[in-house]
Amino acid sequence: SAVISQKPSRDICQRGTSLTIQCQVDSQVTMMFWYRQQPGQSLTLIATANQGSEATYESGFVIDKFPISRPNLTFSTLTVSNMSPEDSSIYLCSVNSGNTIYFGEGSWLTVV
Amino acid sequence: QKEVEQNSGPLSVPEGAIASLNCTYSDRGSQSFFWYRQYSGKSPELIMFIYSNGDKEDGRFTAQLNKASQYVSLLIRDSQPSDSATYLCAVNNGNDYKLSFGAGTTVTVRA
């Protein structure tokens, strides 16, 4: 299995600001994924972060709103830009390891 | 039609009973199937994954997959109060490890 650490674990953010979430994995992985879980909802994939290339975004998510970096095989960041209350969610980093998929502990953001 | 659908909850079972969770998926090309457990205020925790038709058992949990019927289930035997959580079914459509999730089924085990 993979050990995935996310920072921050929780934050309260002001409307209009941006926040960067970090994801660190204890082993090298090819693909890292960012998911969002809005209150009372299930998980939705935001994008796939590939090392050495631009992230691939799912329908409904754009780079200007959710810029992603992937500088190496163990680290990625997701920025939530120009936040509004609708961005209040859990943001989860995920990786594949040994043909299965694991999640970090999540970053719980509240936008006020 | 949603890609992944789970039986609506909440599901309440007495302690010691079997909890049965169902999940159907729309993409016939789906290849791998995952069950995650999510406690309130926590991130999803992998319980089991299954790739082949049939049953796969791990302790008190059994996953069942029927690709012809596009159906995957999770049985929890000898349910314990600690099993009270939301269970998420997730489906992977190919080799890219991207998951589509169902809405989840909340299980409550009554002591």
Interface residues (C-beta under 8 A of the other chain):
Chain A: M31 F33 Q41 S42 L43 T44 L45 T48 I90 L92 S94 N96 N99 T100 I101 Y102 F103 G104 E105 G106
Chain B: S32 F34 Y36 K42 S43 P44 E45 L46 F49 L88 A90 N92 D96 Y97 K98 L99 S100 F101 G102 A103 G104
